[in-house]
């Protein structure tokens, strides 16, 4: 069973981990790549670095997947690399993703979809994925939101996310913590992204403490975002279910099912 945890160093990562690593201003991308490649060789993993080739450094040129030059999606590319790693006798695949900021709204949507795809990929295949964000290039609120879809963290962080959504084997997606007004937009975006790829999203909510009004509205809006979609919340506590009913959301027009 995967469980959220904070790591002190890359030495603590395991197959199946999806890590958000935030670099301090004094950290260098090349040093991060060098350490990642060395750990891969030590454990018998195949290593792939996702990012602009020049930024990753010439010494790693043969390991680089440049997103701007991929034939197809990043997910399709890393799945091919994972299949190759298995055939070639490696223990597993480890992916180092240097994530660059973008200013367009479309780029933000792409980032959410990419991170959720990588989270599902890591959980389902046992690959190890580390997504590297430079603290100097991203604002703290964005880093906190992105941390919501990484069950594992490394390096400096603005603060621990109030809630997390992460893949639980092939059973569904675990939700823990509290979804309030600060996290409602991120929560809604995550659900809309998942619902765009499947008709039913199953959320395991045994560790979900509460949804406030903004969180419930985000859930309802996401469930109605596309036709013929449904969100199932399993393991919700009495407080969450009662608040949902008293707020008037438990109606047939909102395709959300909550169970104990």
C-alpha positions in Angstrom: 0.0 0.0 0.0 1.4 3.4 -1.0 1.4 6.0 1.7 2.4 9.7 1.7 5.7 10.5 3.3 8.4 13.2 3.3 11.9 12.2 2.2 15.2 13.6 3.4 17.3 12.5 0.3 16.9 10.7 -3.0 18.4 7.7 -1.3 15.0 7.0 0.4 13.0 6.7 -2.8 11.4 3.4 -3.7 9.9 1.9 -6.9 6.4 3.2 -7.3 7.1 6.5 -5.6 6.0 9.8 -7.2 8.1 12.5 -5.6 7.7 16.3 -5.7 11.2 17.8 -5.2 11.5 21.5 -4.7 15.0 22.9 -5.3 16.3 25.8 -3.3 17.9 28.7 -5.1 21.4 27.3 -4.4 20.6 23.9 -5.8 21.6 23.2 -9.4 19.7 21.2 -12.0 22.8 19.5 -13.2 23.8 18.3 -9.7 20.3 17.0 -9.2 20.5 15.0 -12.5 24.0 13.7 -11.7 22.9 12.4 -8.3 19.7 10.8 -9.8 21.7 9.0 -12.5 24.2 7.7 -10.0 21.5 6.3 -7.8 19.9 4.6 -10.8 23.2 2.9 -11.7 23.6 1.8 -8.0 20.1 0.1 -7.9 20.1 -1.3 -11.5 17.4 1.1 -12.8 17.1 2.5 -16.3 17.2 6.3 -16.1 15.3 8.8 -18.2 15.6 12.6 -17.8 12.6 14.7 -19.1 13.5 18.2 -20.0 15.3 20.4 -22.5 18.5 18.7 -23.6 20.7 21.8 -23.0 19.3 22.3 -19.6 20.0 18.7 -18.5 23.6 18.9 -19.5 25.6 17.3 -22.4 26.8 14.5 -20.2 23.2 13.1 -20.0 22.3 13.7 -23.6 21.6 10.0 -24.3 19.2 9.9 -21.3 17.1 12.9 -22.2 13.5 13.0 -23.5 12.8 16.6 -24.7 9.1 17.2 -24.3 9.2 19.6 -27.3 10.5 16.8 -29.5 8.3 13.9 -28.4 6.3 12.0 -30.9 3.1 11.8 -28.8 2.4 12.4 -25.1 4.9 12.2 -22.3 2.9 9.4 -20.8 3.2 7.3 -23.9 7.0 8.0 -24.1 7.6 6.9 -20.5 5.5 3.8 -20.9 7.6 2.8 -23.9 10.7 3.4 -21.8 9.3 1.2 -18.9 8.6 -1.6 -21.4 12.1 -1.3 -22.7 13.6 -1.3 -19.2 11.7 -4.6 -18.4 12.9 -6.3 -21.6 16.5 -5.1 -21.0 16.6 -6.6 -17.5 16.6 -3.4 -15.4 15.0 -3.5 -11.9 12.6 -0.7 -12.9 12.5 2.7 -14.7 13.3 5.9 -12.9 12.2 9.2 -14.4 13.5 12.6 -13.5 11.1 15.3 -14.8 12.5 18.9 -14.8 9.2 20.8 -14.9 9.4 24.3 -16.4 6.8 27.1 -15.7 4.4 28.4 -18.3 2.2 31.4 -18.3 -0.7 30.2 -20.5 -3.9 28.8 -19.0 -3.5 25.8 -21.4 -0.1 25.1 -19.9 -1.6 24.9 -16.4 -4.2 22.3 -17.6 -1.4 20.4 -19.3 0.6 20.4 -16.1 -2.2 18.9 -14.0 -2.9 16.3 -16.6 0.8 15.4 -16.9 1.2 15.1 -13.1 -1.9 12.9 -12.7 -0.8 10.7 -15.6 2.7 10.3 -14.0 1.1 9.5 -10.6 -1.0 6.8 -12.2 1.9 5.5 -14.2 4.2 5.3 -11.1 1.5 3.5 -9.0 0.5 1.1 -11.8 3.9 0.1 -13.1 6.2 0.5 -10.1 8.3 3.1 -11.9 10.0 5.7 -9.8 9.2 9.3 -10.8 10.7 12.5 -9.4 9.3 15.8 -10.6 11.7 18.7 -9.9 10.5 22.2 -9.4 12.8 25.2 -8.9 11.6 27.2 -5.9 12.9 30.4 -7.7 10.7 29.8 -10.8 7.4 28.9 -9.1 5.2 30.8 -6.6 4.5 29.1 -3.3 0.7 28.7 -3.9 1.3 26.8 -7.2 3.9 24.5 -5.5 1.5 23.8 -2.7 -1.3 22.8 -5.3 1.1 20.7 -7.3 2.1 18.9 -4.0 -1.5 17.7 -3.7 -1.0 15.1 -6.4 2.4 13.9 -5.2 2.2 11.4 -2.3 5.9 11.9 -1.7 7.9 15.1 -1.2 11.6 16.0 -1.0 13.4 19.3 -0.4 12.0 22.7 0.6 8.2 23.1 0.7 6.1 26.1 1.4 3.9 24.0 3.6 2.2 20.6 3.7 -0.9 20.5 1.4 -4.2 20.5 3.2 -5.3 17.6 1.1 -3.8 15.0 -1.2 -5.1 12.9 -4.1 -3.0 10.0 -5.1 -3.4 6.6 -6.9 -4.1 3.6 -4.7 -3.0 0.5 -6.8 -5.7 -0.1 -9.4 -8.5 0.5 -6.9 -9.0 4.2 -7.3 -7.7 7.4 -5.9 -7.2 8.1 -2.3 -8.2 11.5 -0.9 -6.9 12.6 2.5 -7.0 15.8 4.6 -9.4 18.7 4.4 -10.7 20.3 1.2 -11.6 23.9 2.0 -11.8 27.2 0.2 -8.0 27.4 -0.2 -7.9 24.0 -2.0 -11.3 23.9 -3.7 -10.0 25.2 -7.1 -7.2 22.6 -7.2 -9.6 19.8 -6.0 -12.1 20.7 -8.8 -9.3 20.9 -11.4 -8.0 17.4 -10.3 -11.5 15.9 -10.6 -12.2 17.5 -14.0 -8.9 16.2 -15.3 -9.6 12.6 -14.1 -13.2 12.7 -15.4 -12.0 13.8 -18.8 -10.3 10.4 -19.1 -12.9 8.0 -17.5 -16.6 7.9 -17.1 -16.4 7.1 -13.3 -13.9 8.3 -10.8 -13.6 6.3 -7.6 -12.3 8.2 -4.6 -11.3 6.3 -1.4 -12.1 8.8 1.4 -11.3 7.0 4.6 -8.8 9.7 5.5 -10.8 12.6 4.2 -11.7 14.7 7.2 -14.0 17.3 5.8 -15.3 19.2 2.7 -16.4 22.8 3.4 -18.9 24.6 1.2 -16.3 25.5 -1.4 -15.0 22.0 -1.5 -18.5 20.5 -2.0 -19.3 23.0 -4.7 -16.1 22.1 -6.5 -17.0 18.4 -6.3 -20.5 19.0 -7.6 -19.3 21.3 -10.5 -16.7 18.7 -11.5 -19.2 15.9 -11.5 -21.5 17.9 -13.8 -18.6 19.1 -16.0 -19.0 16.5 -18.7 -22.1 14.4 -19.6 -22.5 10.8 -18.3 -19.8 11.1 -15.7 -20.0 9.9 -12.0 -17.9 10.4 -8.9 -18.1 7.7 -6.2 -16.7 8.6 -2.7 -16.2 5.5 -0.6 -15.4 5.5 3.1 -16.8 9.0 3.8 -17.4 9.8 7.4 -20.7 10.8 8.9 -19.8 14.5 9.0 -19.0 14.6 5.3 -22.1 12.8 4.2 -24.4 14.9 6.5 -22.9 18.2 5.3 -23.4 17.1 1.7 -27.0 16.3 2.3 -27.8 19.4 4.4 -26.2 21.6 1.8 -28.6 20.3 -0.9 -26.1 18.5 -3.1 -27.5 15.0 -2.6 -29.8 15.2 -5.7 -30.1 13.1 -8.8 -28.9 16.0 -11.0 -25.4 15.8 -9.3 -23.9 12.5 -10.2 -22.0 12.0 -6.9 -22.4 8.9 -4.7 -21.2 8.9 -1.1 -20.9 5.7 0.9 -19.6 4.9 4.5 
